[in-house]
């Protein structure tokens, strides 16, 4: 049997994302600030945002782009991202959001795979965007540079055309809204097919748990091109009429300045930001008293680190879990929940059910008695709900390997569940280290290493020792001025873990490689290790 959300199902309207977010906008809300650029202070109101969304949709329709077409969006977090993203969806086209850090080759692969007909970008990213567009045959007039560049139309040019938004008709339950790209549980990046209903559903599911209100000012540091930023920040904030302040990339002094200047109240982060907030001396030089909640996602947040942030800033710290394939949220510690363990990702959200399946036997694990303090054995987390993708674009084999016949998404993550329904992610199946038959979760060792006062950051992978046995190796970034050697790191871990979990090797590095969403890129560390 499966276990379900402890929360009652929520109503999910069968409407487009545009109608869901903006259909009820009233005159008073039109004058409220929607998005502000944290660097320049310039921004747009909700009324201006909707006008720009309609203008982009009209310009795309005038170019014969609409239902059945795909448009690329390659931009960091700026207010115009929202105008273009929702303009693409308003036109009936599908948006494929492109990582702002991608090379021309990476961009070209995504544009080709998604069959994009146009590409929006910004001038700092134009060289790689233009090279990719040329490679896949997108003409210069269909490469729109938001802030303007010679030889390309700008967002201002599109809006100046004054083309009316088209009348479009589609089924929100089946029509694709977005095509983010994800490696999923295995393999090369794949187009994740998410419908309008998927995106609407996830905002409906998380709104009661997140507690975002129109009184919140939310710092948008997580990239909108990533599904976490797209749903939890952009869409959920707009739905609740909150104000968003954008940052194109994380920089701690700028982050702190924006929090202080704009009185940001709700901050969504990935764990690397939590490390800085807990440990960096610069934090004490800024006024962060406006913040009431910090919510972490994209990778596991250790409870001790979370509590350190909470104590230092005097805020509530919460955690959630999700995947691109789930639009993305499936679990979250509610904003008003002070009982769920912080190292868990909280209970299952409304309208979802889950299973934990032993990857070795294929059998479902036994669940603890409801309300008890017991914790289940670990198993692969399977999830089912209205936010789960329809599949991977033109990849039936990968879809069949991830979505089963009952509609459960096999996440590839190992988790446990306690008697109160709180799910805790142990690690990725493919990243577990197998030491003499024992499973060693890298995330557990990384969390422990971060508790060392002289360690600024850390990552752990499995490497082969001289006897061909896989052993944990730690890559460690020292705090500035730290006096720390490999033996001290090994001893620190050995005193705190079971023998099979000991770190056996240590390498000091300058920075831990991470994705734009804050996930440790262990594959990069493995690749570097293979070359050494």
N, C-alpha and C positions, 0 to 999 in steps of 0.2 A: 504494500500500500504506500501511497505518497503522503507527504505532509503539506498542508496548505497554509496560506497566510492566516494569521490570527485576526486580521482586520476584515470587516465586511467588504464585499465587492462594491466598487464604485461604478457609477454610470459613465459609459464612454459614448459620446455622441458620434453618429456616423456622418462626419463632415470633414471637409478638407482642413489642412493645417491653417490656411489663411482664414477661413471662416471661424475656426475654433479660437484662434488667437485674437482676431481683430473684429469679428462679426458683432460683438456686443459693445464695442468701444463707444462711449458716450462723449458728449461735448466737453464735459469737465475733464475727462481723461485725456482728451486730445492735447491739452496744454501741458500735461505732465511730462517731465524729462524722461526720455526712453533710453538713449545711449549718449554717453559723453566720452570724448577722447581724454584719457588721463594725462597725456602729455601736453596737449594744447589747450584743453578745457573747452574746446568747441564740441557741440553736440546737436542732437535733434530731439524734438518732442515726439510723442506718440502720433499726433496728427501728421507731422512732417514725415515720420517713418512710413505710415500707411500710404501717403501720397507718393513717396519714392518707390515703395514696393509696387504700387499700381503703374508708375511710370516705367520701371524696369520691365514689368510684365508686358506692357504695351509695346516697348521697343523690341523685345524679343519676338512678339507676335508679328510685328512689322517686318521682321527678318525671317518669317516663316518658321519660327522655332516655337514649339508648344508640345502638346500631348504626344508622347512617343519619342521625344528627343531628350538628349542628355546634354547638360551644360556644366563645364568645369568651373570651380571657384577655388582660386589659389591665392590666399591672402592671410596675413596675420589678423589678430583682433583689432579692428577699427570699426567705428559706427557704421560705415558704409557696407561692411560685411552683412549686417542684418538686412539692409535694403536690398542687396543683390540676392542673398540667399532666399529670402521670402518672395522676392520678385520672380525668381526662377520657378519656385513652387506655385506661385499665383498664376503663372503663364500656362501651367499644366505640364511643363517640362520637369525633368528629374535632375536634381543637383548632385554632382559628384564632387565632394570636397577634397582638396589636395593638400597634403602636408606642406606647410610653408618652408620646411627645411629640405624638401626633395631636390635632387639634382634634375637636370634636364632629362636624363635617361629615365629616372623614376617617374617623372611627370608624363613623359611620352607613353610609357607602359600603361599608366592608368587611363590616359585619354584614349589610347587605342583600344584597350580592353572594354571600356565603357561606351565607345563609339561617340564620344562627345563631339558636338557640332560647333561649339564656341567655348571660349575660355575667358574668365575674368581674373585679373591679377592686379598687382600694384607695382609702381615703378621700380622699387628696390629689387623686386623679384623678376622683373621683366626679362633679363638676359636668358635665364633658364626657361622661363615660360615661353618666350618667343622661339627658342631653339626647339622645344618640345612640340609646339604647335606646328612649326614648319615640318618637323619630322613626320607628323601624322596627317598633314594636309589641311590644317585649319588656317584659313586665309587671315591676313593681317587685320582686315576690317572686322573679323570675328574674334579678335583678341582685344578685349576691352580693358584698358588700364584705368583703374578707379580714380587715381589722382592725376591722370593725364601723361601722355608721352607722344612724341612726334611719330606720325605714321599709324596711330591707333586711336580709335574713339575713346572718350573718357566717360565716366558716369554722368558728368555734367552734360555731355553731348547727348547721351541717351535720354536724360530727363527733359532736355530742351526740345526734343522732338515732339513731346506732348501727345504721343500716341495713346489712345485709350486702352485700358486693360481689356483683354479679350473675354468673351463669354466662353467658359470652358465647362465641359461636363465629363466627369469620370467617377468611377466607384472608389471611394476612399479606402475600402477594404482591400482592394487589389492593385490600385494605381501606385506606382513607385514614386515616393517623394524624394528619397535620397539614396545614394550609392556610396557610402563610405567604404574604404578598403581596409581589410583586416586580414591578419595571418590566420585568424581563427585558432583552432586547436593545433593545426599543423600546416606546414607548407608555405608557398608563396602567397603574397597578398591577393585577396579575392574580393570581388564586389559584393557587399552585403546588401541584399534587396530589402529595404524597409519602406513600407507603405505609409500613406497618410494616416491610416488608422493606427499603425504601430506607434508613430510619433505622438499622435493625440492621446492614445492609451497611456503611454508612459508618463506624460505630464499629468494626466488625471490620477494615475496610480501614486505618483510621488508627492503631489501637492499637499495632501493631508499629513504626510510624514515629514516633509521638509519645513513646513511652516513659513514659507516665503510670503511676505505681505507687501502691500503698496507702500508701506513706510520704510522698506528696506532699500539701502543703497549697496549694490553688490559689485565687488571688484572682480572683473572678468579677466583673470590671468590664464585660466585654462583655455586652450585654443578652441575656438568655435568650430574649426574644421574637424576636430575630434568629437566623437559622439557624446562624450561626457560634457564637454562645453556646449555642444549644440543643443542637447536636451535639457540638462540640469541648469545651465546658465541661461543661454539665449531664450529658448522656448518657455521654460518654466517661469523665468523672471518676467518675460513679456506677458505671459498669460495672467500673472498676478499683479501686473502694472507696477512692478518695482523699477528702480532706476539702475542701469548698468554703467559702470565706468570701465573702459577698456584699457588693456595693456598689450602691446604687440609681442612682448617677450618678458620673461621673468628677470628682474634685476632688483636685488634686495633693497638698496637705498631708494629706488624709484617706487617700489612696492610700498614701502613704509611712508614715503612722502605722500603718495596718493591716498593711502588710508587716512592719514592725518588731515590732509587738505579737504578731501571730499566726505569725511566722516563716514567711511564705509562701515556697514553694520554686519554684513554676512559675507564670509569669505569661503570660496570653494577652492580646495587645493589638492595637490598630490603629495605623497609623503616627503619628497625632497624639500618642499617648502617648509614642512613641519620641522625638519632637521634644522633649518636656518632659524626659524622662529624660536626654537627651544634653546639653541646654542650660541647664536651670533651676538656679540656684544653690542652691535649697532642697534638692535631692537630697542634697547633701553633709552635711546636718544630721541624716540618719536612717540607721539601721542597715539596710542592704539585703543583708547578707552571707548571709542564708538562701537567697536566690534562686540557683538553678543554671541555669535556662533561661528565656528570654523568646522567645515565639513570636508573630510578627506575621502578620496576615491582613487581609482586607476591602478592602485597597487596596495598591498596590505600595510596598514599603519599599526605599529607596535603600541600596545597599551601604555607602556612606560613613557614612550615618546609623546603620545597623545596627552597623557596626564601632565607631562612637563610643560607642554604648550599651554594647556588649560591653566595651570598654576601661575605661569609667568605672565600671561596676558589677562588672566581673570575672565576667561570666556568658557562657553560650553564647546566641547570638541566631540564630534560625531563621525561615524564612518559608514560607508556603504560599499556595495559591490555591484558590478555589472559587466557587460560585454557589448561590443558593437552589435552583435547578433541579437541583443535583447533591448535595443533602442535607448539607453543601455541598462537601466537600473532594474535589478531583481530583488535586492535586499538593502535595507537602510535602517540605521538606528534613528528612531523618530526624534524630532527636535525637543519634544517634551518628555522624553524617556531618560530617566536617571538611574535605571537599574540594569540595562543591558551591558554586558562587559564590553569595554572599549576596544579590546582586541578582536571582538566579533564584528561582523558587518550587519548585525541586527537581524530582525525577523524578515520573513518573506513579505513583499509588498502585496497589496490587494490584487485580487483577480489572478493570482498565480498559485501553482502547486509545484512541489519539488520532490526529487528522490535522491538518495545517496546510494550509489551502487559500487560494490567492491570490484575494482578493475581486474583483479586476479581471477575472481570466480564468476563475475557477472550477476551475482546475487545481491538483492537489496539488503542493506544493513538493518539491524534492529534499532528502532528509535526508542529513546528513553520515555518513561511515563510522563504524561503531560503535567507540567508544574513542578517536576522534580529537579534536583540539582545535578542529575546524571548527564553525561555527555556520550553521544554515540561513538561507535568506531568510525574511523575515516572512510570516505568513499567518494567516488566521482559525483559531482553535483550535476543533476539533470533538472532543467527548468521548463515549465510550460505556461503559456499565457498569451494575451492579446498583443503584447509588445515583442513577441519573438518573430524574427525575420521570416520571410517566405522562402528564403534559400540564398545560395550563392549564384551570382550572375553567370549563366551559361556554364555551370559546373555541377552537373547532376551527381557526379561521384562524390565530390566534397560535401554536397548537400546531404546525400544519403548517409555519409559517414558521421554527420553532425546532428541531423534531425531524424528522429526515428518515426516509425509509423503511427505512434500515438501522439506525435507532436511535441515530444520532449527534446529540448536542446541539450546535447551532451557537451558540457562546458570545457572539459579537459582540466578542471580544477578539482583538487582534493579538498574536501570539507568535512566538518563535523556539525552536529546540531545538538543543542541542549534541550532540557525539558521545558523550557520557556519559548522554544522556537528560534532561538538565536543561532545563526549559522556562522561558523568561523572557517575561513579559508586557510588551509594548511600550506598548500603549494600547488604549482602546476605539475601535472602528471609527467610531462616530458622534461621537467627541470629537477625532479627529485634525484638526489644523489644516492646511488646504491652502494653502500659500504658493507662488504661481507654479508650481504643478504638483508641488511637493515636499510630502511628508507630514511634519508636525512633531508629535511626541508631546508633549502637555502635561505628562505625568508626568515625562518626562526633564528638562524645564526646571524643574519644581517641585523635583525632587530636587537639581538644581544650585543653585538659589536657596537651599535650606536649608543648603548648605555655607557660606554667607556668615555670618560671626560676628555681624553686626548684624541678621540677619533671623530672626525668631522663627517665622514661618510664611509660606506662599505658595501661590497658586493661579494657573493660567494658562488662558486661554481664547482663542479666535480672535475678533477683531473686524475690522470693515471700516475700511480707511484712507480717505483723501480720494479715492483713485483707485478705490475699490471692491474693493481687494485684501484678502484675509483675512490678518491679521498677528497674531502672538502678543502678548497683553497680560498683564502680570503684576499680580496683586493681592498686595500685600506688607504683612505685619504686622511692624513694627520691634520689635527687642528694646528693653526699657525703657532710656531714656537714649541710644539710638542716634542718631548724626549721619549721616543717610543721605538722599540725594535721588534723584530718578528717573534723572538722568544717570549717577549712580554705579552704580545697579542695571543699567542698560542696558549700561554699559561692562564691568561684572563678567561678565555673560553673554556679551557679544560676544567677549571674550578667550578664551572656553572652548568655543565651539561653531562649527559651520559657518555660513557667512553666512546661509543660508536659515532657520536656527533662531534667529536673534537675536530677543530681546525688543524690540519696537518702541515699546511704550507701557507705562507703569507708573502704578498708582494705589495709594496707601497707605490701608489700611483697618484697623479695630480688631480684627476677627476674621474668619477664613475660614469660611464656612458649611459645615457638615459634617453628615452623617446620624448617627444614633445609633450606627451601626457604624463610623464614622470615615471614610466616603468623602466626598471633596470634592464639594459640591453645585454643580457648574459651571453647571447649569441656572439656579440662583438668581442666580449672577453674570451669566449671559447676560441673564436677565430684567431685572435692575437696569440693565445696560448699555443695553438697548433703550429703557428709560424715560428715560435721561439725555440 
